[in-house]
Amino acid sequence: MIRTSKVWMLKNLFEGEPKLSDFELEEHELRDITDGELICEAEYLSVDPYMRVYVSRIPSIPATMIGTQVAKVIESKNPSYPVGSYIYGHFGWRSRTLVTALDDPKVHPIKPYPCPNLGTHPRSYALGCCGRVGNSAYFGLLELCKPQPGETVVISGAAGAVGCLVGQIAKIKGCKVIGIAGGIEKCNWLTNELGFDEAVDYKDEKFNENLSAVTLDGVDVYFDNVGGIISYEVMKRMNQFGRISICGSISSYNLDPSQVPKVPQINDFHRKILRMEGFLVNRWLGERWFEGIMQIKTWLDEGKIKYKETITEGFENMPQAFIDVLRGKNFGKAIVKV
């Protein structure tokens, strides 16, 4: 049995955009397992924008780069995870992981769990539409904004992993859906393949004019993934009693804190009685976690949701895949296949 693991170490805190030189690939030895433990081998790893911000919480570096994965159990002394089964866990950028203390929240603040049965859908979906990403879209839209039939829903970062799902869920709920994305190709994908009513290219010099043209009746719900000037422009167009869900602010992730855009004027929030709420998807961990996952699987089975992955082959390409996500090169969910 192989007793080593490849591990991507974060050796420098990011300054501006992450660089390949901020990472270093090491090989670590794995000890023998004891009762209750297991060793798993990564099959798919997730690369997500939130990682850019969350690395600031790492107590000290160098340290294993953070992240989630779907992995195959290759050794086990835990009956809940037999050899050959698959597990979802926050194991970081590791090719193999010795998983200990599965029931200790200090070791696993977010407890690993057996991958759900996704039927004919790929296991990688457990990192995307049938995992954290899907639940971010499902709960972030339906719980916080409660869109009603006929309302106008605008999504920034609409061609990303979460945004493309939010728009399709809003269509299922009978809403008019407008996506904001970067580039004609992404905008065409939203309207031609995913069924968005409109898509606006934020890279177009006429962005404000084009946004106004498709929001003549205002905006009832805004699902924000990017922050910055784009969100400022959308919020100016909110209708009375509008609801705003803050999932992310990728436009500022690589900025120096002193350069982060200031909060826009808030007069409209008072005058229009607007409500804005940020969230972390972990708030729905527990009994409701699989509610979102299984509902999205049902919609996939029914053909009501389409999902796209941008897959990078090879564990050695983790850093570049991460950098590409922050540059907006992905359509849908970015995944690395080992």
N, C-alpha and C positions, 0 to 999 in steps of 0.2 A: 504494500500500500504506500502511495506517495505521501511523504510526511513534510512537504514543503508547500509554501504558498507564495505566489507573486503578490506584492503589495505596492500600490502607488502611495508614496508618502508626500504630504504637503511640506515642503521645506522652507518656503517663504510665504509670509502673508502677502496677499495681492496688493499691488499698487496700480490702480487703474485696471485695465483689462488684464485678466490672468495670462500668464506666459508659460510656454512649455518648460522653461527653466525653473518655474516655481515648483515643479514636481520631480520626483526621483523614484525610479522603479527598484525595489529591493526584493530579496527572497528571504522568507522567514521560515524557521523550523516549527513544526507542530508536534506537540507531545501526544502521548497515548491518551485516549479518552477514558473517563471513569463513569460510574453510574449516573444517568441523567443527562449525559453529554452526547454530542454528535459532531461529526465533521461533514460539511456540505461543500459542494463545488459549484461555483457560479456558472449559470447558464446565460442569463441576461442581467445587465446592470443598467441602472437609470442615470441619465445626466439631466439635471434640472437647473433652471436659473436660481432657485432659492439657495443652492449651495454656495453661490458667490457671497451671499450675506451671512449665512450660518457659520462659515468657517471662522468668523470673528469670535464665536463662542468656544472654540477649541482652547483648552486651558494652556497648552504649550505646544510648540512645534520644534522639531519635526513630529508629525503625527499622521496616522492613516487618514487619507482623504475620506470625507463623509459621503454617504450615499446608500441607496437601497438596491437590493438585488433579488432575483429569483434564482434559487440554487437547488441542486439535487443532493439529497442525503446519501453519502457514500460510506459512512460508518455511523453506527448508532448504538447507544446503550440507553435509549429513551423510547419507550413503546409508543409514544404519541407521534414519533417521527421515524418510521421504519426506513431501512435502506431502500432506495429507489423512489421514495416519495419526494415531493418538492415543498420548499419552504420559502416564505417571503420574510425578509429581515433587513434591518438597518445595520448591515455588516461592513459598510464602507467599500472602498475600492480594493477588494481582495479576491484572488482567484479561488482560494479555499479558506474556510473559516472553521475554527474550533469553537463551537457554540456551548457556552457554559451558563449555569445559573439562569435557566430559562424563566423561572418564576420570580426572579429578583428585579424589582423595578429600578434599583440603583444601577444594575448592569444593563438592563433593557428597559429604558423609559417607555419605549414603544415595543411591546412584546412581539416577537416573531410569531407567525401563524402559518398553518398549512395552506398552501395555495388552493384557492377555491376551484371547484370543477367548472371549467369554462367551456366544456363541450368541444365543439369543433374550432373554437377560437384559440389562437396561439397563447402559450403560457406568458409570453412577454406582456400581454394585456393586463396581467396582474400588477405591472408597474405603471400602467397607463389608465385606460378607460375603465378597467375593472380593479382599480386600486386607489391610491391617494389622489391621482389626477381626476379620475371619474368622480370620486366623492367631493373633491373641491368644486367641480362644476355642478354636481347634483345638489349638494347642500348649500353651497355658496349662492346659487341662483334661487332655488325653490324655497329654502328656509328663510333666507335673509331678505329676498326681494319679492317673493310671492307674485310672479308675473301673472297677469290676467289676460284672457283672450282679447285680441284686438289692440293690446298695448304695444308700444314700440320699445324694443330692447336693443341696446347698442353694446357691443363687446370690443374692447381694445385687445391687441394681441390675439386676434380672432383666428389666425392660422396656426396658433400654438397648440400644445397638448390640451390645455384646459379650455381655451377659447373656442376651439372648433366644436367641442362637446356642448358648451353653454349655448351656442347658437342653435344647435340641433334640438336640444331639450326645449328651448324657448319656442321653436317651431312646433314641436309636439304639443305644447301648451297653447297653441293658437295665436302666437304673437307675430308681429312684424319684426324681422331680425336684420340688423345692420352690423356688418363686421368691419373693423378697421385693421388693416394689415399692410405690410411693406412690400410693394411691388405688384405689377399687373398679374403675374403668374399666380401669386397667392390669392389675390382678389378673385380671379377667374375660378380658382379651385373652390372658393367659398360659395360662389353663386351657382356655378355650373354643376358641381358635384355634390355639395353639401346642402343645397337648397336655401341658402341665405337669400333674403329679398334684395339686399344691396350690399356692396362692399366698397369701401373707400380706401384709396392708397395714401397713406400718410406721407409717402415720399414725393408725392405729386405737389408741385408748387402751388396748385390751386386747391390744396386740401381743405382749407376753411370754406371756400366757396362750394366745393363738392359735398362737404358734410352738411352744409346748410340746405343744399338742394334735396337731400334725401331725408332730412329731418324737419320738413315744413310743419309737421304737426307736433314737433317737440319730441322729447325723450322721456319715457316713463321709468325705464330701468336701465342702469348703466353697470355693466360688469367690467371692472377695471383690472387689467393685468400689467399696465405700463406706467401709469402716473405721468407726471410732467405736463408739458404744454398740451399734449393730446387730450388728457383728462380735463384740463382747464377748459378747452374748447367744447368738449361734450357737456360738461357741467353747466356751462352758460345756457345750454339749450334744454335743460331739464324742465319738465312740466310740474305743475303743482302736485304735491304729495309724491314726488319722484323718490325712487330708492336706488341707492348706490352700494354695490358690494365691492370691497377692496380685497383682491386676491394677491396682487403683487404690484411692484413698481420697477420693472426691469429697466426702464429708461435711465434710472439713476444708480443702478447697482455698481457700475464701474466708476462713478464720479467720486471725487474727493468730497467728504461730508460738507465742506464749506461751499461747495458748488451745487448742492442739491437744491432743486427749485423750491421756493417758498410756497406756503399754502396760498391758493388763490383767494381773492376777495370772497367773503362768505355772506354778503348781504342776501343773495338769492336763497340761501339755506333758511334764513328767517322768513323772508317774504313768501317763498313758495312752499314752506313747510317740508323741506327735503329731509331725508334720513340717509346717513352714510355709516356703514359698519365694516370694519376690517375683520378678518378671521384667519385662524389657522385650522386646517382641516382636522387636526388631532382632537378638536373639541367633540367630534362625533365618534371617537374611538369607543368601543364597547358594544352594547347591544345593537346600536343602529348602524354600525360600520358596514355590515354586509347587506343592509337594506339598500343602500345606494349601489353597491357593487352588483347585486343580483337584478336590480331594476334596470341598470344599464345593459347587463347581459341580455335581459329579456328584450329590450329595444334593439339590440344588435341582432338577436335571433329573428325578430320581426322585420328586419330591414329598415327600421325607423332611424337608426343611427349608423353612419359609416365612420370608419376610423382609419387613420393613416399613421404609419410609423416611419421615421427616418432612422435606418439601422446602419450602424458602423460596425464592421467586422474587426474583431481582434482586441483583446484586453490591452494590448500595448498602445492602442489608439484612444484610450480613455481621455487623456488631457485635451487632445485636439477636438474630440467630440464635444467636450464641455465648452471649450472656447467657441466652437461653431454655434452652439445653442445661444450663447450670449450675443453672438453676432446676428442672430435671427435667421440662420441658414436652414433650420429644420421646418418641415411640414408636419404638423401633428407632433406625436411624442418622439423624443430622441432616445434611442436605445443603443447600447453596445452589446453585441453578441460575442460571447467568448469563443 
